[in-house]
Amino acid sequence: MQLYMKNSSSRNSVDQSEDDFHYDATVPGYFFLSHKCHPNWMTNAGNSDVHKHCEIVIYLQDLKCLFVNDTMYVSQAPCIFTFRPGEYHYAIHSKPSRHERFLILLYQESFFALPNGRELLRFLFDREAGEHNMIVLPEEDNREVFRLLNSILSQNDSELPEKQSLQLSDMIRFLSLLNRHYLSDTA
């Protein structure tokens, strides 16, 4: 069941073919959001990734096997993986497959400057490195996640002067949802 939009004319698209697409939205200094699909994607084991910023990946297809530092996670999509600065991570695939995902890069310093910004990112920073990197949401919350992320992407082409404020507001709602689940799962 697809709960997110594809090939919408209101979304900033780099490529709008059915099997290979890419949409982006950015609020400078706060976040970058991408929704993309590759029809025959394959990663090489051992190609680890590490960043100076926070990263959230929502896989929408297939079984995923990810390593974060020394921890292995296996989950059926949709699932959310969170990485804070300095956490090495990589995915392993046994064969090329359709790869659809949302990718969010968060610039934590900007969020820390917001009122209650540190509280908002507890799911990233109030845990040991390599632990509690995977968040699996109930169906209802998955629908809300997709609604919020699609709202951010669909506002990208808006001419409204408050466009970035609306996008940031939706991102804060998304982060709050993740934080709420992290706190209930680790309580």
Accessible surface in RSA format (square Angstrom, percent):
REM  Atomic radii and reference values for relative SASA: ProtOr
REM  Chains: A
REM  Algorithm: Lee & Richards
REM  Probe-radius: 1.40
REM  Slices: 20
REM RES _ NUM      All-atoms   Total-Side   Main-Chain    Non-polar    All polar
REM                ABS   REL    ABS   REL    ABS   REL    ABS   REL    ABS   REL
RES MET A   1   184.12  95.3 102.44  67.8  81.68 194.5  83.91  71.3 100.21 132.8
RES GLN A   2   104.92  58.7  76.01  55.5  28.91  68.8  29.71  63.2  75.21  57.0
RES LEU A   3    46.16  25.7  19.27  13.8  26.89  67.6  26.59  18.7  19.57  52.7
RES TYR A   4    24.33  11.4   9.88   5.6  14.46  37.6   8.45   6.3  15.89  19.6
RES MET A   5    72.51  37.5  66.06  43.7   6.45  15.4  41.36  35.2  31.15  41.3
RES LYS A   6    38.68  18.9  15.83   9.7  22.85  54.4  11.74  10.6  26.94  28.7
RES ASN A   7    52.40  36.1  31.65  30.6  20.75  50.0  19.17  46.1  33.23  32.1
RES SER A   8    26.90  22.7  18.58  24.8   8.32  19.2  16.00  34.1  10.90  15.3
RES SER A   9   113.39  95.8  81.57 108.9  31.82  73.3  52.36 111.5  61.03  85.5
RES SER A  10    53.36  45.1  45.39  60.6   7.97  18.4  45.41  96.7   7.95  11.1
RES ARG A  11     4.78   2.0   0.00   0.0   4.78  11.4   0.00   0.0   4.78   2.9
RES ASN A  12    59.90  41.3  54.94  53.1   4.96  12.0   5.06  12.2  54.84  53.0
RES SER A  13    34.16  28.9   5.58   7.5  28.57  65.8   5.53  11.8  28.63  40.1
RES VAL A  14   103.30  68.0  70.77  64.1  32.52  78.4  76.30  66.3  26.99  73.2
RES ASP A  15    55.48  38.9  49.16  48.9   6.31  14.9  22.90  53.9  32.58  32.5
RES GLN A  16    79.50  44.5  60.92  44.5  18.58  44.2  23.27  49.5  56.23  42.6
RES SER A  17    57.32  48.4  44.05  58.8  13.26  30.6  50.73 108.0   6.58   9.2
RES GLU A  18   101.18  58.1  94.32  71.4   6.86  16.3  55.43 107.2  45.76  37.4
RES ASP A  19    78.92  55.3  78.00  77.6   0.92   2.2  14.25  33.5  64.67  64.5
RES ASP A  20    51.04  35.8  51.04  50.8   0.00   0.0   8.59  20.2  42.45  42.3
RES PHE A  21     0.68   0.3   0.00   0.0   0.68   1.8   0.07   0.0   0.61   1.8
RES HIS A  22    39.86  21.8  39.86  27.7   0.00   0.0  29.04  29.9  10.82  12.6
RES TYR A  23     0.26   0.1   0.26   0.1   0.00   0.0   0.26   0.2   0.00   0.0
RES ASP A  24    29.08  20.4  28.61  28.5   0.47   1.1  10.19  24.0  18.88  18.8
RES ALA A  25     2.03   1.9   0.02   0.0   2.01   4.6   2.03   2.9   0.00   0.0
RES THR A  26    59.77  42.5  50.16  50.9   9.61  22.9  37.91  50.9  21.86  33.0
RES VAL A  27     7.30   4.8   7.25   6.6   0.05   0.1   7.25   6.3   0.05   0.1
RES PRO A  28    89.95  65.6  72.90  66.5  17.05  62.0  76.95  63.5  13.00  80.8
RES GLY A  29    42.74  52.7   0.00   N/A  42.74  52.7  32.36  88.8  10.38  23.2
RES TYR A  30    55.52  25.9  55.52  31.6   0.00   0.0  24.98  18.8  30.54  37.7
RES PHE A  31     0.20   0.1   0.18   0.1   0.02   0.1   0.18   0.1   0.02   0.1
RES PHE A  32    49.03  24.5  49.03  30.4   0.00   0.0  49.03  29.7   0.00   0.0
RES LEU A  33     0.00   0.0   0.00   0.0   0.00   0.0   0.00   0.0   0.00   0.0
RES SER A  34     1.60   1.3   1.60   2.1   0.00   0.0   1.44   3.1   0.16   0.2
RES HIS A  35     0.00   0.0   0.00   0.0   0.00   0.0   0.00   0.0   0.00   0.0
RES LYS A  36    36.53  17.8  36.53  22.4   0.00   0.0   1.27   1.1  35.26  37.6
RES CYS A  37     0.00   0.0   0.00   0.0   0.00   0.0   0.00   0.0   0.00   0.0
RES HIS A  38    57.48  31.4  57.48  40.0   0.00   0.0  37.17  38.3  20.31  23.6
RES PRO A  39    51.16  37.3  44.36  40.4   6.80  24.7  44.74  36.9   6.42  39.9
RES ASN A  40   116.93  80.6  93.72  90.6  23.20  55.9  23.69  57.0  93.24  90.1
RES TRP A  41    62.49  25.1  59.26  28.7   3.23   7.6  40.66  21.7  21.83  35.4
RES MET A  42    85.90  44.5  60.70  40.2  25.20  60.0  60.70  51.6  25.20  33.4
RES THR A  43    29.73  21.1  21.94  22.2   7.79  18.6  26.35  35.4   3.38   5.1
RES ASN A  44    98.50  67.9  93.49  90.3   5.01  12.1  20.56  49.5  77.95  75.3
RES ALA A  45    74.38  68.4  45.81  70.7  28.57  65.0  46.01  64.8  28.37  75.2
RES GLY A  46    53.88  66.4   0.00   N/A  53.88  66.4  29.58  81.2  24.30  54.4
RES ASN A  47    93.99  64.8  77.53  74.9  16.46  39.6  26.28  63.2  67.72  65.5
RES SER A  48    58.31  49.3  28.82  38.5  29.49  67.9   7.46  15.9  50.84  71.2
RES ASP A  49    59.94  42.0  57.30  57.0   2.64   6.2  17.71  41.7  42.23  42.1
RES VAL A  50    61.12  40.2  42.96  38.9  18.17  43.8  42.96  37.3  18.17  49.3
RES HIS A  51    43.00  23.5  30.61  21.3  12.39  31.7  29.51  30.4  13.49  15.7
RES LYS A  52   187.80  91.6 172.80 106.0  15.00  35.7 118.90 107.0  68.91  73.4
RES HIS A  53    38.83  21.2  38.05  26.4   0.78   2.0  28.67  29.5  10.16  11.8
RES CYS A  54     0.00   0.0   0.00   0.0   0.00   0.0   0.00   0.0   0.00   0.0
RES GLU A  55    11.66   6.7  11.66   8.8   0.00   0.0   0.07   0.1  11.59   9.5
RES ILE A  56     0.00   0.0   0.00   0.0   0.00   0.0   0.00   0.0   0.00   0.0
RES VAL A  57     6.49   4.3   6.49   5.9   0.00   0.0   6.49   5.6   0.00   0.0
RES ILE A  58     1.74   1.0   1.74   1.3   0.00   0.0   1.74   1.3   0.00   0.0
RES TYR A  59    15.03   7.0  15.03   8.6   0.00   0.0   0.00   0.0  15.03  18.5
RES LEU A  60    20.05  11.2   2.41   1.7  17.64  44.3   2.66   1.9  17.39  46.8
RES GLN A  61    39.29  22.0  37.51  27.4   1.77   4.2   1.78   3.8  37.51  28.4
RES ASP A  62    62.73  43.9  52.64  52.4  10.09  23.9  19.25  45.3  43.48  43.4
RES LEU A  63   106.64  59.4  91.28  65.3  15.35  38.6  91.28  64.1  15.35  41.3
RES LYS A  64     0.43   0.2   0.25   0.2   0.17   0.4   0.25   0.2   0.17   0.2
RES CYS A  65    27.87  21.1  26.84  29.9   1.03   2.4  15.28  38.7  12.58  13.6
RES LEU A  66     2.76   1.5   2.76   2.0   0.00   0.0   2.76   1.9   0.00   0.0
RES PHE A  67    50.54  25.3  50.29  31.1   0.26   0.7  50.32  30.5   0.23   0.6
RES VAL A  68     0.00   0.0   0.00   0.0   0.00   0.0   0.00   0.0   0.00   0.0
RES ASN A  69    55.93  38.6  31.58  30.5  24.35  58.6  23.33  56.1  32.60  31.5
RES ASP A  70   149.19 104.5 114.54 114.0  34.65  81.9  39.63  93.3 109.55 109.3
RES THR A  71    46.42  33.0  42.93  43.5   3.49   8.3  29.63  39.8  16.79  25.4
RES MET A  72   108.27  56.1  82.53  54.6  25.74  61.3  68.39  58.1  39.88  52.8
RES TYR A  73    25.06  11.7  22.37  12.7   2.69   7.0  24.05  18.1   1.01   1.2
RES VAL A  74    71.86  47.3  49.00  44.4  22.87  55.1  49.00  42.6  22.87  62.0
RES SER A  75    11.98  10.1   5.19   6.9   6.78  15.6   7.33  15.6   4.64   6.5
RES GLN A  76   114.95  64.3 103.28  75.5  11.67  27.8  53.29 113.4  61.66  46.8
RES ALA A  77    18.47  17.0   2.30   3.5  16.17  36.8   2.31   3.2  16.17  42.8
RES PRO A  78    50.82  37.0  46.89  42.7   3.93  14.3  46.99  38.8   3.84  23.9
RES CYS A  79     1.81   1.4   0.00   0.0   1.81   4.2   1.77   4.5   0.03   0.0
RES ILE A  80     2.35   1.3   2.35   1.8   0.00   0.0   2.35   1.7   0.00   0.0
RES PHE A  81     0.00   0.0   0.00   0.0   0.00   0.0   0.00   0.0   0.00   0.0
RES THR A  82     0.11   0.1   0.11   0.1   0.00   0.0   0.00   0.0   0.11   0.2
RES PHE A  83     2.50   1.3   2.44   1.5   0.07   0.2   2.44   1.5   0.07   0.2
RES ARG A  84    42.21  17.7  40.61  20.7   1.60   3.8   5.04   6.9  37.17  22.5
RES PRO A  85    39.50  28.8  24.73  22.5  14.77  53.7  24.99  20.6  14.51  90.2
RES GLY A  86    43.35  53.5   0.00   N/A  43.35  53.5  29.20  80.1  14.15  31.7
RES GLU A  87     1.74   1.0   1.30   1.0   0.44   1.1   1.30   2.5   0.44   0.4
RES TYR A  88   118.90  55.5 118.18  67.2   0.72   1.9  74.73  56.2  44.17  54.4
RES HIS A  89    11.06   6.0  10.83   7.5   0.23   0.6  11.04  11.4   0.02   0.0
RES TYR A  90    60.82  28.4  53.19  30.3   7.63  19.9  29.39  22.1  31.44  38.8
RES ALA A  91     8.59   7.9   3.74   5.8   4.84  11.0   3.74   5.3   4.84  12.8
RES ILE A  92    60.50  34.4  53.63  40.0   6.87  16.6  53.93  38.8   6.57  17.8
RES HIS A  93    19.37  10.6   8.04   5.6  11.33  29.0   6.01   6.2  13.36  15.6
RES SER A  94   113.19  95.6  71.77  95.8  41.41  95.4  55.75 118.7  57.44  80.5
RES LYS A  95   138.43  67.5 135.55  83.2   2.87   6.8  80.03  72.0  58.40  62.2
RES PRO A  96    76.73  55.9  63.18  57.6  13.55  49.3  63.18  52.2  13.55  84.2
RES SER A  97    24.21  20.5  18.41  24.6   5.79  13.3  20.83  44.4   3.38   4.7
RES ARG A  98    59.81  25.1  54.50  27.8   5.31  12.6  43.21  59.1  16.59  10.1
RES HIS A  99     1.97   1.1   1.97   1.4   0.00   0.0   0.77   0.8   1.20   1.4
RES GLU A 100     0.00   0.0   0.00   0.0   0.00   0.0   0.00   0.0   0.00   0.0
RES ARG A 101    36.37  15.3  36.37  18.5   0.00   0.0   2.19   3.0  34.17  20.7
RES PHE A 102     0.00   0.0   0.00   0.0   0.00   0.0   0.00   0.0   0.00   0.0
RES LEU A 103    26.12  14.5  26.12  18.7   0.00   0.0  26.12  18.3   0.00   0.0
RES ILE A 104     0.00   0.0   0.00   0.0   0.00   0.0   0.00   0.0   0.00   0.0
RES LEU A 105    30.27  16.9  30.27  21.7   0.00   0.0  30.27  21.3   0.00   0.0
RES LEU A 106     0.00   0.0   0.00   0.0   0.00   0.0   0.00   0.0   0.00   0.0
RES TYR A 107    71.88  33.6  71.66  40.8   0.22   0.6  49.78  37.4  22.11  27.3
RES GLN A 108    14.39   8.0  14.39  10.5   0.00   0.0   3.22   6.9  11.16   8.5
RES GLU A 109   117.67  67.6 109.47  82.8   8.20  19.5  67.23 130.0  50.44  41.2
RES SER A 110    28.32  23.9  21.61  28.8   6.71  15.5   8.53  18.2  19.79  27.7
RES PHE A 111     0.00   0.0   0.00   0.0   0.00   0.0   0.00   0.0   0.00   0.0
RES PHE A 112    50.91  25.5  33.69  20.9  17.22  44.8  33.85  20.5  17.05  48.8
RES ALA A 113    88.08  81.0  48.89  75.4  39.19  89.2  60.56  85.3  27.52  72.9
RES LEU A 114    40.81  22.7  35.12  25.1   5.68  14.3  35.56  25.0   5.24  14.1
RES PRO A 115   123.11  89.7  96.88  88.3  26.23  95.3 109.18  90.1  13.93  86.6
RES ASN A 116   119.99  82.7 101.35  97.9  18.64  44.9  25.57  61.5  94.42  91.3
RES GLY A 117     1.90   2.3   0.00   N/A   1.90   2.3   0.62   1.7   1.28   2.9
RES ARG A 118   159.21  66.8 151.46  77.2   7.75  18.5  63.80  87.2  95.41  57.8
RES GLU A 119    93.52  53.7  93.26  70.6   0.27   0.6  39.66  76.7  53.87  44.0
RES LEU A 120    21.10  11.7  17.28  12.4   3.82   9.6  20.90  14.7   0.19   0.5
RES LEU A 121     0.38   0.2   0.28   0.2   0.10   0.3   0.38   0.3   0.00   0.0
RES ARG A 122    73.63  30.9  73.10  37.3   0.53   1.3   7.33  10.0  66.30  40.2
RES PHE A 123     0.86   0.4   0.21   0.1   0.65   1.7   0.21   0.1   0.65   1.9
RES LEU A 124     0.00   0.0   0.00   0.0   0.00   0.0   0.00   0.0   0.00   0.0
RES PHE A 125    70.89  35.5  50.43  31.2  20.46  53.2  50.50  30.6  20.39  58.3
RES ASP A 126    74.96  52.5  49.86  49.6  25.10  59.3  22.34  52.6  52.61  52.5
RES ARG A 127    20.75   8.7   0.77   0.4  19.98  47.6  12.10  16.5   8.65   5.2
RES GLU A 128   121.11  69.5 117.22  88.7   3.88   9.2  35.49  68.6  85.62  69.9
RES ALA A 129    50.20  46.2  31.63  48.8  18.57  42.2  31.63  44.5  18.57  49.2
RES GLY A 130     0.96   1.2   0.00   N/A   0.96   1.2   0.96   2.6   0.00   0.0
RES GLU A 131    82.50  47.4  80.36  60.8   2.14   5.1  24.39  47.2  58.11  47.4
RES HIS A 132    90.51  49.5  78.61  54.6  11.89  30.4  46.11  47.5  44.40  51.7
RES ASN A 133     0.00   0.0   0.00   0.0   0.00   0.0   0.00   0.0   0.00   0.0
RES MET A 134    58.44  30.3  38.76  25.7  19.68  46.9  38.76  33.0  19.68  26.1
RES ILE A 135     5.55   3.2   4.83   3.6   0.73   1.8   5.42   3.9   0.13   0.4
RES VAL A 136    84.45  55.6  65.28  59.1  19.17  46.2  65.37  56.8  19.09  51.8
RES LEU A 137    10.05   5.6   0.06   0.0   9.98  25.1   1.01   0.7   9.04  24.3
RES PRO A 138    73.79  53.8  60.88  55.5  12.92  46.9  73.09  60.3   0.70   4.4
RES GLU A 139    90.37  51.9  82.05  62.1   8.32  19.8  45.80  88.6  44.56  36.4
RES GLU A 140   125.75  72.2 121.82  92.2   3.94   9.4  37.17  71.9  88.58  72.3
RES ASP A 141    21.67  15.2  21.67  21.6   0.00   0.0   0.56   1.3  21.12  21.1
RES ASN A 142    11.08   7.6  11.08  10.7   0.00   0.0   0.43   1.0  10.65  10.3
RES ARG A 143   102.80  43.2  98.07  50.0   4.72  11.2  38.74  53.0  64.05  38.8
RES GLU A 144    56.00  32.2  53.57  40.5   2.43   5.8  24.14  46.7  31.86  26.0
RES VAL A 145     0.54   0.4   0.54   0.5   0.00   0.0   0.54   0.5   0.00   0.0
RES PHE A 146     4.40   2.2   4.40   2.7   0.00   0.0   4.40   2.7   0.00   0.0
RES ARG A 147   124.42  52.2 115.81  59.0   8.60  20.5  72.54  99.1  51.88  31.4
RES LEU A 148     1.55   0.9   1.55   1.1   0.00   0.0   1.55   1.1   0.00   0.0
RES LEU A 149     0.00   0.0   0.00   0.0   0.00   0.0   0.00   0.0   0.00   0.0
RES ASN A 150     8.79   6.1   8.69   8.4   0.10   0.2   6.93  16.7   1.86   1.8
RES SER A 151    25.98  22.0  20.09  26.8   5.89  13.6  12.87  27.4  13.12  18.4
RES ILE A 152     0.00   0.0   0.00   0.0   0.00   0.0   0.00   0.0   0.00   0.0
RES LEU A 153     0.95   0.5   0.67   0.5   0.28   0.7   0.67   0.5   0.28   0.8
RES SER A 154    36.15  30.5  25.60  34.2  10.55  24.3  11.18  23.8  24.97  35.0
RES GLN A 155    32.79  18.3  30.45  22.3   2.34   5.6  22.58  48.1  10.21   7.7
RES ASN A 156    25.13  17.3  18.76  18.1   6.37  15.3   0.00   0.0  25.13  24.3
RES ASP A 157    72.49  50.8  52.83  52.6  19.66  46.5  32.90  77.4  39.60  39.5
RES SER A 158    34.84  29.4  14.67  19.6  20.17  46.5  22.53  48.0  12.31  17.2
RES GLU A 159   167.63  96.2 138.48 104.8  29.14  69.4  67.92 131.4  99.71  81.4
RES LEU A 160    92.95  51.8  85.96  61.5   6.99  17.6  86.74  60.9   6.21  16.7
RES PRO A 161   130.30  95.0  89.26  81.4  41.04 149.2 100.85  83.3  29.44 183.0
RES GLU A 162    78.01  44.8  73.19  55.4   4.82  11.5  41.66  80.6  36.35  29.7
RES LYS A 163    46.73  22.8  46.36  28.4   0.37   0.9  14.12  12.7  32.61  34.7
RES GLN A 164    77.30  43.2  75.70  55.3   1.59   3.8  21.74  46.3  55.55  42.1
RES SER A 165    74.94  63.3  63.37  84.6  11.56  26.6  30.70  65.4  44.24  62.0
RES LEU A 166    74.78  41.6  73.42  52.5   1.36   3.4  73.77  51.8   1.01   2.7
RES GLN A 167     0.20   0.1   0.20   0.1   0.00   0.0   0.00   0.0   0.20   0.1
RES LEU A 168    27.54  15.3  27.54  19.7   0.00   0.0  27.54  19.3   0.00   0.0
RES SER A 169    39.38  33.3  33.85  45.2   5.53  12.7  23.31  49.6  16.07  22.5
RES ASP A 170    11.00   7.7  11.00  11.0   0.00   0.0   0.00   0.0  11.00  11.0
RES MET A 171     0.00   0.0   0.00   0.0   0.00   0.0   0.00   0.0   0.00   0.0
RES ILE A 172    55.46  31.6  55.46  41.3   0.00   0.0  55.46  39.9   0.00   0.0
RES ARG A 173   123.82  52.0 117.26  59.8   6.56  15.6  41.36  56.5  82.46  50.0
RES PHE A 174     0.00   0.0   0.00   0.0   0.00   0.0   0.00   0.0   0.00   0.0
RES LEU A 175     0.00   0.0   0.00   0.0   0.00   0.0   0.00   0.0   0.00   0.0
RES SER A 176    47.64  40.3  42.59  56.8   5.06  11.6  30.64  65.2  17.01  23.8
RES LEU A 177     9.44   5.3   8.84   6.3   0.60   1.5   9.06   6.4   0.38   1.0
RES LEU A 178     0.00   0.0   0.00   0.0   0.00   0.0   0.00   0.0   0.00   0.0
RES ASN A 179    14.89  10.3  14.89  14.4   0.00   0.0   1.05   2.5  13.84  13.4
RES ARG A 180   133.09  55.9 127.77  65.1   5.32  12.7  69.76  95.3  63.33  38.4
RES HIS A 181    26.38  14.4  26.00  18.1   0.38   1.0  18.45  19.0   7.93   9.2
RES TYR A 182    13.30   6.2  11.81   6.7   1.49   3.9   5.93   4.5   7.37   9.1
RES LEU A 183    57.92  32.3  53.58  38.3   4.34  10.9  54.01  37.9   3.90  10.5
RES SER A 184    75.85  64.1  48.63  64.9  27.22  62.7  47.40 100.9  28.45  39.9
RES ASP A 185    97.46  68.3  63.97  63.7  33.48  79.2  26.51  62.4  70.95  70.8
RES THR A 186    52.98  37.7  19.44  19.7  33.53  79.9  17.92  24.1  35.05  53.0
RES ALA A 187   121.63 111.8  47.66  73.5  73.97 168.3  85.29 120.1  36.34  96.3
END  Absolute sums over single chains surface
CHAIN  1 A     9024.6       7285.0       1739.7       4795.1       4229.6
END  Absolute sums over all chains
TOTAL          9024.6       7285.0       1739.7       4795.1       4229.6
